[in-house]
């Protein structure tokens, strides 16, 4: 959990100039040094491994760069770290080669970054590609880079990676980037100051206009946290919004609320209503909902016992 001192640095106010803030965020990222290798002795095959899935995706031309050309970029990335006194200068030149290889295709750059992040033992080049994509103006890439910095996953020479990441996310939240607003709001929820937590709720509601994730988190806040007074009717409202917008886990939560009588004066459970929610959640792929729906049919909760239906869900 972040310290209260760090929390105070995250207070968010409306930017005087959205355009200026947009320029600043990408300038700030470009001014940060490139991520360093996890190990000074890392070899090119650790940053671009000969992974069958990675090779197959790139070989089938599903992205704008071939595996051979990506391997060349990997060799150049590692070589740039061989002389620590000149590595950042060489990495600036490497950035230009990245732009040339990808032909300014930021989506493919982000895709390759994700693949390398998944399969590479040394993820420095994956993060470096994400940095380049962020510098090109992609807000989602900037957010993901900020998240990795704030979690201490990326080490950059001469900087506090965690604080640098938080500054990026904070700036994006001012620009209205939904997931950045969600992240900052969650940090604000940890404050001991009620006013700060209330501002976090308002920020999360703004984010809810653009992402169902915020709806889900608001549902959870009203249901089972001390951020605001518990309010099951508000929890249900936000989970219904979340479920309708594709968050299957909200159907499960709504089913639990109905099955336990939460928010009902006499705590009377509504098993039939709960089963309906679990079935909707199951249809949307939520595993917990599948299990509960199966058990309801097996035990006859809110419905006649039906072993065949139980087996379908279980």
C-alpha positions in Angstrom: 0.0 0.0 0.0 1.2 3.5 -0.8 2.3 5.8 2.0 0.1 8.8 2.9 2.9 11.1 1.8 2.9 9.6 -1.6 -0.9 9.6 -1.7 -0.8 13.4 -1.2 1.2 13.8 -4.4 -1.7 12.2 -6.4 -4.4 14.8 -5.8 -6.0 15.4 -9.1 -7.3 18.7 -10.4 -8.6 19.7 -13.9 -5.7 20.5 -16.2 -5.5 24.1 -17.5 -4.8 22.9 -20.9 -5.6 19.4 -22.1 -3.4 19.8 -25.2 -0.5 20.9 -23.1 -0.9 18.0 -20.7 -1.0 15.6 -23.6 2.3 17.0 -24.9 3.8 16.9 -21.4 3.0 13.3 -20.7 4.8 12.0 -23.9 7.7 14.4 -23.4 8.1 13.1 -19.9 8.1 9.5 -21.1 10.6 10.2 -23.9 12.9 12.0 -21.4 13.1 8.9 -19.2 16.1 6.6 -19.9 15.4 3.3 -21.6 14.8 0.2 -19.3 18.0 -1.6 -18.5 18.6 -5.3 -19.0 17.6 -7.5 -16.0 21.1 -8.9 -16.1 24.3 -7.3 -17.5 25.1 -10.6 -19.1 21.8 -11.0 -20.8 22.1 -12.4 -24.3 19.9 -11.6 -27.4 18.0 -14.9 -27.1 16.9 -13.9 -23.6 15.2 -10.7 -24.9 13.8 -12.3 -28.1 13.6 -16.1 -27.3 13.1 -18.8 -29.9 9.6 -19.5 -28.5 7.5 -21.6 -30.9 4.3 -19.5 -30.4 6.2 -16.2 -30.8 8.0 -17.5 -34.0 4.7 -18.8 -35.4 2.8 -15.5 -34.9 5.5 -13.4 -36.4 6.3 -15.9 -39.2 2.7 -15.9 -40.3 2.9 -12.1 -40.8 0.2 -11.3 -38.2 2.2 -8.3 -37.2 4.3 -5.7 -39.1 7.7 -7.3 -38.3 9.2 -10.7 -39.1 10.9 -12.8 -36.4 14.3 -12.4 -38.1 14.0 -8.6 -38.1 12.8 -8.7 -34.4 15.8 -10.9 -33.6 18.1 -8.3 -35.2 16.5 -5.6 -33.0 17.1 -7.8 -30.0 20.8 -8.1 -30.8 21.1 -4.4 -31.3 19.2 -3.7 -28.0 21.6 -6.0 -26.1 24.6 -4.5 -27.9 23.6 -1.0 -26.9 24.0 -2.0 -23.2 27.5 -3.3 -23.6 29.0 0.2 -23.1 27.2 1.7 -20.1 28.7 5.1 -20.7 27.1 5.4 -24.1 24.2 3.0 -23.9 21.4 5.7 -23.8 22.8 7.3 -26.9 22.8 4.0 -28.7 19.3 3.2 -27.5 18.1 6.5 -28.9 19.4 5.3 -32.3 17.7 2.0 -31.6 14.4 3.8 -31.2 14.7 5.1 -34.7 15.3 1.6 -36.1 12.2 0.4 -34.2 10.1 3.1 -35.8 11.4 2.1 -39.2 10.8 -1.6 -38.7 7.3 -1.2 -37.5 6.4 1.5 -40.0 4.8 3.6 -37.3 2.3 0.7 -36.6 1.8 1.3 -32.9 -0.8 -1.5 -32.5 1.7 -4.1 -33.8 4.4 -2.6 -31.6 2.2 -3.0 -28.5 1.3 -6.6 -29.6 5.0 -7.6 -29.9 5.7 -5.9 -26.6 3.0 -8.1 -25.0 4.4 -11.2 -26.6 7.9 -10.5 -25.5 6.6 -9.7 -22.0 4.9 -13.1 -21.9 7.7 -15.2 -23.3 11.0 -13.4 -22.8 13.1 -14.3 -19.7 14.6 -10.7 -19.8 11.7 -8.3 -20.4 13.7 -5.2 -20.9 13.1 -5.0 -24.7 9.4 -5.7 -24.2 9.2 -2.6 -21.9 11.4 -0.6 -24.3 9.0 -1.2 -27.2 6.1 -0.2 -24.9 8.0 3.0 -24.1 8.4 3.8 -27.8 4.7 3.2 -28.4 3.9 5.5 -25.5 6.1 8.2 -26.9 4.2 8.0 -30.2 1.1 9.1 -28.4 -0.7 5.9 -27.5 -2.5 6.5 -24.2 -3.0 2.8 -23.4 0.7 2.1 -24.0 1.6 5.1 -21.8 -0.8 3.7 -19.1 0.7 0.2 -19.3 4.2 1.6 -19.1 3.3 3.7 -16.1 1.7 0.6 -14.4 4.9 -1.5 -14.9 7.0 1.4 -13.6 4.8 1.9 -10.6 5.0 -1.8 -9.7 8.7 -1.7 -9.8 8.8 -4.1 -12.8 11.0 -1.7 -14.9 14.3 -0.4 -13.7 15.5 2.9 -15.3 18.9 4.3 -14.5 19.0 7.3 -12.2 15.3 7.5 -11.5 12.7 6.3 -9.0 10.7 4.0 -11.2 7.7 3.8 -8.9 7.3 7.6 -8.7 7.9 8.0 -12.4 5.1 5.5 -13.1 2.7 7.2 -10.8 3.3 10.6 -12.4 2.5 9.1 -15.8 -0.8 7.6 -14.5 -1.7 10.7 -12.7 -1.2 12.8 -15.8 -3.3 10.4 -17.9 -6.1 10.5 -15.4 -6.3 14.3 -15.8 -6.6 13.7 -19.5 -9.6 11.5 -18.9 -7.9 8.1 -19.6 -10.5 5.7 -18.0 -8.1 3.0 -16.6 -5.8 5.7 -15.2 -8.8 7.3 -13.4 -9.7 3.8 -12.0 -6.1 3.4 -10.8 -5.8 6.8 -9.1 -9.3 6.4 -7.6 -8.3 3.1 -6.0 -5.2 4.8 -4.5 -7.4 7.6 -3.2 -9.7 4.9 -1.6 -6.8 4.0 0.7 -6.7 7.5 2.3 -7.7 8.1 5.9 -9.3 11.3 4.7 -13.0 11.0 4.0 -12.9 13.9 1.5 -10.1 12.2 -0.4 -12.0 9.0 -0.6 -15.1 10.9 -1.7 -13.1 12.5 -4.5 -12.0 9.0 -5.4 -15.6 7.9 -5.8 -16.3 10.8 -8.1 -13.3 10.0 -10.2 -14.4 6.4 -10.5 -17.8 7.5 -11.6 -16.3 9.5 -14.4 -14.3 6.5 -15.5 -17.5 4.4 -15.4 -18.8 6.4 -18.4 -16.0 4.8 -20.5 -15.1 1.5 -18.9 -17.3 -1.2 -17.2 -14.3 -2.0 -14.9 -15.1 1.1 -13.0 -18.8 0.0 -12.7 -17.6 -3.3 -11.2 -15.3 -1.6 -8.7 -18.0 0.9 -7.6 -20.3 -2.1 -7.0 -17.6 -3.7 -4.8 -16.9 -0.4 -3.0 -20.6 0.1 -2.0 -20.9 -3.6 -1.0 -18.0 -4.5 1.1 -15.4 -1.8 1.8 -15.1 1.1 4.3 -14.5 3.6 1.6 -18.1 4.8 1.8 -21.0 3.6 4.0 -22.3 0.2 2.9 -25.2 0.6 0.5 -26.4 -2.7 -1.1 -28.9 -0.9 -3.4 -26.0 1.2 -4.9 -23.9 -1.9 -5.1 -26.6 -3.7 -7.1 -27.1 -0.7 -9.4 -23.4 -0.6 -10.3 -23.1 -4.4 -10.7 -26.1 -4.4 -13.0 -24.4 -1.7 -15.1 -21.2 -3.7 -15.1 -22.9 -7.0 -16.0 -24.8 -5.4 -18.9 -21.6 -4.0 -20.2 -19.8 -7.4 -20.2 -18.3 -8.0 -16.8 -19.5 -11.5 -16.1 -18.2 -11.5 -12.5 -21.0 -9.0 -11.7 -23.7 -11.6 -12.5 -22.0 -13.8 -9.9 -21.9 -11.0 -7.3 -25.6 -10.2 -8.0 -26.4 -13.8 -7.5 -24.6 -13.9 -4.2 -26.4 -10.8 -3.0 -29.8 -12.3 -3.8 -28.9 -15.7 -2.4 -27.8 -14.3 1.0 -30.6 -11.7 1.3 -28.1 -8.8 1.4 -29.9 -5.5 1.7 -33.2 -7.2 2.6 -34.5 -6.3 6.1 -35.3 -9.9 7.1 -32.3 -11.3 5.1 -34.7 -13.5 3.1 -32.8 -15.1 0.3 -34.1 -15.1 -3.3 -32.8 -18.4 -4.6 -34.8 -18.2 -7.9 -33.4 -14.7 -8.6 -29.9 -15.8 -7.7 -30.1 -18.8 -10.0 -31.1 -16.5 -12.9 -28.0 -14.3 -12.2 -25.7 -17.4 -12.0 -27.1 -18.7 -15.3 -26.5 -15.4 -17.0 -23.0 -15.3 -15.5 -22.4 -18.9 -16.7 -23.5 -18.0 -20.2 -21.0 -15.2 -20.1 -18.2 -17.5 -19.1 -17.9 -16.9 -15.4 -16.6 -20.1 -13.8 -18.0 -19.4 -10.3 -21.4 -18.8 -11.7 -21.3 -22.1 -13.6 -20.5 -24.0 -10.3 -23.3 -22.2 -8.4 -25.8 -22.8 -11.1 -24.9 -26.5 -11.2 -25.2 -26.8 -7.4 -28.6 -25.0 -7.4 -29.9 -27.6 -9.9 -28.4 -30.4 -8.0 -29.8 -29.3 -4.7 -33.1 -27.9 -5.9 -32.4 -24.3 -4.8 -34.9 -21.9 -6.4 -35.7 -24.6 -9.0 -36.8 -28.3 -9.1 -33.9 -30.7 -8.8 -32.5 -31.5 -12.2 -29.4 -33.7 -12.3 -29.0 -33.3 -16.1 -28.9 -29.6 -15.9 -26.5 -29.8 -12.9 -24.1 -31.9 -15.0 -24.3 -29.3 -17.8 -23.0 -26.6 -15.5 -20.7 -28.7 -13.4 
